[in-house]
Amino acid sequence: MKIYTKKGDTGTTQLIGGTRVPKHHVRIETYGTVDELNAHIGLLADLMDLEEEKKSLRNIQDRLFTLGSLLAADPETNKMKLPHLHLADVIDLENAIDKMDLQLPQMTHFVLPGGHPIVSQAHIARCVCRRAERMVTHLHELSPVDALIIQYLNRLSDYLFTLSRFLAKHYEAEEIKWIPKME
């Protein structure tokens, strides 16, 4: 099977279900952003020496592939059976956040992204996750999206923020407090 089909050479692509849309269609931008997020999470996992957190990130990547397939499907024409996202997936993120949070000092200020390359990568993933969430809510205004997808991405950005702090602690990186200049 060849990787290239040449069907997209005219600037369109096919959704699951057969509908062809422009490559700049909001649905394409949405699942493309989820794909970008997945790649950033893959890099984050590759940089990591914490096996439990790496395993969590690989599970998140699986969930993002599921989420992407759901977003890539035309809700009106798709007949293909697709994997599902579950409330348990959101709860898994919440449990991981709570577990990490117990090991972290209380936040007293916003923190600047950075301090160590892996911490910065976690923040980049968080920012891309927030963009994916914005794209999904935009798509939802045009074509209903399962609310669980929005909820999962919202919780994932919280997870990635908490993970950035957890990684800062593990790698002994300074959390740089943001102190607003008021003058």
Buried (B, 14 or more C-beta within 10 A) or exposed (E): EEEEEEEEEEEBBBBBBEBEBEEEBBBBBBBBBBBBBBEBBBBBBEBBEBEEBBEBBEBBBEBBBBBBBBBBBBBEEBEEEEEEBEEEBBEBBEEBBEEBBEEEEEEEEEBEBBBBEBBBBBBBBBBBBBBBBEBBBEBBEEEEBBEBBBBBBBBBBBBBBBBBBBBBBBBEBEBBEEEEEEE
